[in-house]
Amino acid sequence: MKRTLTILSVALVALMLSSCVESSKKYQALQKENEALTAQNASIQKDFETTMGIINDVENNLQAIRDAEGMLTMQQEGSQREQIVAELLQLKEQMAVNHARLDSLNDALAKSNKNNANLRAQVKKLQAQLAEKEEMISNLQAQVAEKDGQIANLNTQVNNLNADLVIANNQIVDLNNEVANQTSELNAVYYIGGKVKELKAKGVILSKTKVLQGEVPTEVFTKGDMRELTTITFNTKKAFVLSTHAAESYNLVKGVDADGNKIVTLEITNPELFWKVTRYLVVLTK
């Protein structure tokens, strides 16, 4: 029994000593420090998770930009200009959002007293990648603008060429008309038939032997084209050629018309020889 009392005494003393330790100032200070460290660790963990979330978002956006970069490069030679411009603007807006988030995060990390060198290095790396992509987007926009300028320049050249073509076509039409007129004049021939009195009155002859003396009164003749004029019909019983034409180049054929009236038809068998001496044909009718 004496031994039992000894053990109880020792336990009581230990309990009293433990109570004294727990109630001491040093113990309380250590407990508060432990609680502070636990809260700080939770804060660091929360900041780390937030930072990693932002970094992951930015990296995902960068991957989307890389994918769009390849697609835009492939489409530059195509005809989807409006789509390219819209996508470039959208990418640029995404870049601005990413830039702002990284800048804000970088400032927060710089002001923090925590050991975050690795995170700051990762943010700096992402900022460098963003700067590279921003330059790429600016280059693509410059290429689109350059192509717009080239297209505008080509359109101007095409318009100028079309205007030149219209002028050239008009000139060709004018030249063709001039050639046609000249050709028509080169092949123009004139003929007239009538009795002696009629031919004298018109100034075509002075007598049967004096034909086309002086200036020829072209307006009293009928104009024809030597390439097409092969026959000329006169309403008369008899006809004589007064102007100078090779006898072997024509024939005078007598006949009647549909009403039974007598006619004489001049058949030109060799136009080149017939019109060689003169382009004016004078026929005396009786």
Stockholm file with secondary structure:
# STOCKHOLM 1.0

chainA/1-286         MKRTLTILSVALVALMLSSCVESSKKYQALQKENEALTAQNASIQKDFETTMGIINDVENNLQAIRDAEGMLTMQQEGSQREQIVAELLQLKEQMAVNHARLDSLNDALAKSNKNNANLRAQVKKLQAQLAEKEEMISNLQAQVAEKDGQIANLNTQVNNLNADLVIANNQIVDLNNEVANQTSELNAVYYIGGKVKELKAKGVILSKTKVLQGEVPTEVFTKGDMRELTTITFNTKKAFVLSTHAAESYNLVKGVDADGNKIVTLEITNPELFWKVTRYLVVLTK
#=GR chainA/1-286 SS CHHHHHHHHHHHHHHHHHHHHHTSHHHHHHHHHHHHHHHHHHHHHHHHHHHHHHHHHHHHHHHHHHHHHHHHHHHTTSSCHHHHHHHHHHHHHHHHHHHHHHHHHHHHHHHCCSCCHHHHHHHHHHHHHHHHHHHHHHHHHHHHHHHHHHHHHHHHHHHHHHHHHHHHHHHHHHHHHHHHHHHHHHTEEEEEEECHHHHHHTTSBSSSSCBSCSSCCGGGSEEEETTTCCEEEESSSCEEECSCCCGGGEEEEEEECTTSCEEEEEEESCHHHHTSSCSEEEEEEC
#=GC SS_cons         CHHHHHHHHHHHHHHHHHHHHHTSHHHHHHHHHHHHHHHHHHHHHHHHHHHHHHHHHHHHHHHHHHHHHHHHHHHTTSSCHHHHHHHHHHHHHHHHHHHHHHHHHHHHHHHCCSCCHHHHHHHHHHHHHHHHHHHHHHHHHHHHHHHHHHHHHHHHHHHHHHHHHHHHHHHHHHHHHHHHHHHHHHTEEEEEEECHHHHHHTTSBSSSSCBSCSSCCGGGSEEEETTTCCEEEESSSCEEECSCCCGGGEEEEEEECTTSCEEEEEEESCHHHHTSSCSEEEEEEC
//
